[in-house]
Amino acid sequence: MEQGSAREGARPACAPGAFPCAPGNAPVPEGRPSQDRVPEQARGRQGGQEARGEHTHSEPPAPRTVQRHSVRGQILDALRAALVDGELVPGQVYSAPALGARFGVSATPVREAMQRLAVEGAVEVVPNRGFRVTERGPRELAELAEVRALIEVPVMLSLARTVPAHRWSVLRPLAEATVAAAAVGDRAAYAESDRAFHRAVLTLSGNEQLVTIADELHRRSQWPLVAGPATRRAELLADAAEHTALLDALIAQDLTVVQALVREHFNGADG
């Protein structure tokens, strides 16, 4: 049920906190942190000085690794949000150059991001045309809900028996974040915060493979149906309220309520 929206015109830009830029506002190529190169002759002189036991005080410190977000990663996030929000319409074909123009980047990072989405099943490759958004029906959504319940219900029941209350309380801000996103009808923020809450709960199991598989199923359940109606804010609020109720039941170790809430959560919404 959690739906997301990509902000129209949100473009990966050369701005503080985004990613470093080369002169002329061109993005610095990935995998090439900037370094001060020492000319060969200078290296030779330094080598001779070191051999004689002399110290050079002008030698710059070793370069630090530059941390930055990749353009492809930013485009992938934007495309996922557009899928959740229905801006990328099921059944429609989109070309990498056209999407690149929309986001203000070249076709290459868009194509790479779309290929990742193809692996996830969100789109399919159309030779010489681009990528078609996968068309999904109610049956697929119901099947995803069933599989998620088979995985998460027994895990949450087990955790409810063993995890102390103070560890559940730490997750309260994550549940509240889903409520805040739902209150303003921000489907993109809701989708992210919803998955973050479920990941945090399942992470307490200590099973990384389970968390990865469950998160992938969760993401797929967020894609819109063919010609499906946009999720209303009231529906998001109802879905978010189930997060806080589930957390309360887990803290109270009320196994009956935990099982009922999780099943209702999956069947009544894509949460």
Summary of the structure (lengths in Angstrom):
residues: 271
radius of gyration: 24.1
end to end distance: 5.7
largest distance: 78.1
contacts: 765
relative contact order: 0.14
helix: 59%
strand: 5%
